[in-house]
Amino acid sequence: MAGAHYDEMRDAGGAVRAHFRLLAAWLADTPAERVAEKRREADLLFHRAGITFAVYGDEEGAERLIPFDTIPRVIPQAEWSELARGLEQRVTALNRFLHDIYHGQEILKAGVIPAEQVLANDAYEVAMVGLELPNHVYSHIAGVDLVRHDDGKYYVLEDNLRTPSGVSYMLENRKMMMRLFPELFGRQSVQPVEHYPLLLLETLRAAAPPKVRDPVVVLLTPGAHNSAYFEHAFLAQQMGVELVEGGDLFVKDGHVWMRTTAGPQRVDVIYRRIDDAYLDPLAFRGDSVIGIPGLVSVYRSGNVALASAMGTGVADDKSTYPYVPEMIRFYLAEEPLLPNVPTWQCKRPEDLELVMDRLAELVVKEVQGSGGHGMLIGPAATPEEREAFRARVQANPANYIAQPTLSLSTCPTFVGQSTAPRHVDLRPFVLSGREVKMVPGGLTRVALEPGSLVVNSSQGGGTKDTWVVD
Amino acid sequence: MLARVAGRVYWMSRQMERAESMARILGVTSNLVLFGEQELQRQNLLAPLIITGSAEAFFARHEELSVEALIEFLALDRENPSSIVCCLAWARENAHAVRWQITSEMWETLNATWLEVRALDPKRITGAGATRFLDWVKERSHLFRGVTYGTIMRGEAFNFSRLGAFLERADNTARILDVKYHVLLPSVDDVGGALDYYHWTALLRSVSSFETYRLLYRDQILPIRVAQLLILERRMPRSLAACFDQVKEAMDRIDGQGDQSAKRLAYELHARVTHAEIEEIFKNGLHEYLTDCLTDMDELGSRIQRAYLGDV
């Protein structure tokens, strides 16, 4: 893979691309010790502010910093505009799809997607059938993962439609860069991202039951030991809404209420950062201690909104992913602006055979997996790992998909005492309320090990500030 | 404010105050046992266990009553829920759960305290090391109180923090006085010798009021005046009167039209120390008076829990 990838800063001939020129000049002028010193300062500030990431399985209370890289990733405005159009198109089609499968099921009748792919999916939620949602929006916040291949084009890797995380790092990274390197922002105009919490609040308020005039929004977290707790607390604070746990909410007289010191207060919109299965022990998992008994019946009566809606997972499942381009054509009568990565579905015998033959070249993923777990990167795996994974796939083919190993683009990254290219991806956050909105850029994740393609923070990946510049 | 968050803030402050109280009690005890005949020494060693109601738990784990065993049990034992290290761990745990609703300085103070306690070598907490440790606990409590007062918004979190701290402090003052009085002097008219004098000053020092006593009374240390100071003197910040002033004020500021029973009881306790004469208290029995106060404070704690904090 080495050498073949697209570099964000330099073209194939080694010349600095136009939109990176100011940054490259600054890098050349700035001694490495100064960058290293600033990096240490950033670590200290992140630690002190408690911008940490809890790690499952570590010692109780263990918290880690997500490594922050001080060299931003730069995207030219024209390129971002293209991306933004593609993202809006994709998320719009996905929301149309979700509305359709819980109503007329036109796409199934037309045979565009096999009915069992949708109706037999674990994430398909019968309780959602026929329910009318404000603006027909199911996924209010989507974090779409994009990668740039060696052909220079962006591809969609995953649609995270339920509870994508990482936006707090996008915001904190920008704040940190402005604090550490104010001179950089004087040299060129970087498009702002700081208004994201306002847009998010606006989106959540737009999701409220239509008859509510001044909706009360809360953010529902599984609690302080959740790995993304920092983000939950951060977003609640930035929006000025209450950060609640399941025990803070209860159902009475057909509404959801929160327990406050001044008595019960009605809640209209719940931005939930917990999975469907844990929402309501009466409807789903009876052993859930983080859910709210009776929530689903209030939801079904239209007296409270959930963001995202229940049953959204059927649309961002990796086995549904291959059909998204068809959804776009079906609902919007447009050609997809952002391509999918070619995907083989192991449930098809002919695909399975091909995947088994080419295991050493492919990336194989669990349909329901996330966070970089339950996957095999063929070229990086040892023969033993490949054979172990082969057995798992053959035991349950329908649970796996496979894709070619993409050569993620690289971006200069500060490692050790100097800069070196490291692989990156991009997660923009797409908000769907009355209309679709996003802030320019998103979260850039970076694999810090040389040659590594794993950018997930749970596996040691870092993050960068992302600049959209004119 | 969310009931759960208020509960965490209330207990965070209570646990920190409790750690400080324990440090005070142990500090005085380790001084007192240097004097007196055996029976008195034993009484002095028992006092902290009686004050904290943990004599039974202590003897289940220790055969011999000594200063070392007391420190081990009341300061360092992670299995004793009212030990200093447990209180500090709980205070930190509560702060962790609401770190975005309190100020970062408050969180950092409790977190740093906990990190230091975790790194502690128990072997060094003996003799002079114990005194240093107990002083350090007091300092961390002072620091936390100062940071809280200096940084937190005057809203519900502040009210519940005060409520927790002052209810705990009142509880502690009442217990110390009750037990020590019992150990030292069964009769009001007794005037003790030099050893008694030493004990009374130690008691006053344990609640930081030796200097205050000197300033206010400019006289020898009389038991009835000690009681006056610790119960009714509202200028003395650890007296019941001063604590109930703070409790009442915090209660007044808390929103909520629902359950008024907690407010009613807080007013009652406040009135009880406002319109009282120490001579009358003694006539009816100091022990009975303090027992009543402690029972009502306990009840007030339950009512606060019920009215505002949910089932934490």
Boltz contact constraints between the chains, C-beta under 6 A:
constraints:
  - contact:
      token1: [A, 224]
      token2: [B, 96]
      max_distance: 6.0
  - contact:
      token1: [A, 224]
      token2: [B, 97]
      max_distance: 6.0
  - contact:
      token1: [A, 233]
      token2: [B, 100]
      max_distance: 6.0
  - contact:
      token1: [A, 237]
      token2: [B, 100]
      max_distance: 6.0
  - contact:
      token1: [A, 242]
      token2: [B, 2]
      max_distance: 6.0
  - contact:
      token1: [A, 248]
      token2: [B, 2]
      max_distance: 6.0
  - contact:
      token1: [A, 248]
      token2: [B, 4]
      max_distance: 6.0
  - contact:
      token1: [A, 259]
      token2: [B, 3]
      max_distance: 6.0
  - contact:
      token1: [A, 259]
      token2: [B, 310]
      max_distance: 6.0
  - contact:
      token1: [A, 260]
      token2: [B, 1]
      max_distance: 6.0
  - contact:
      token1: [A, 260]
      token2: [B, 2]
      max_distance: 6.0
  - contact:
      token1: [A, 261]
      token2: [B, 1]
      max_distance: 6.0
  - contact:
      token1: [A, 261]
      token2: [B, 3]
      max_distance: 6.0
  - contact:
      token1: [A, 261]
      token2: [B, 6]
      max_distance: 6.0
  - contact:
      token1: [A, 261]
      token2: [B, 156]
      max_distance: 6.0
  - contact:
      token1: [A, 261]
      token2: [B, 256]
      max_distance: 6.0
  - contact:
      token1: [A, 261]
      token2: [B, 308]
      max_distance: 6.0
  - contact:
      token1: [A, 262]
      token2: [B, 255]
      max_distance: 6.0
  - contact:
      token1: [A, 262]
      token2: [B, 256]
      max_distance: 6.0
  - contact:
      token1: [A, 263]
      token2: [B, 258]
      max_distance: 6.0
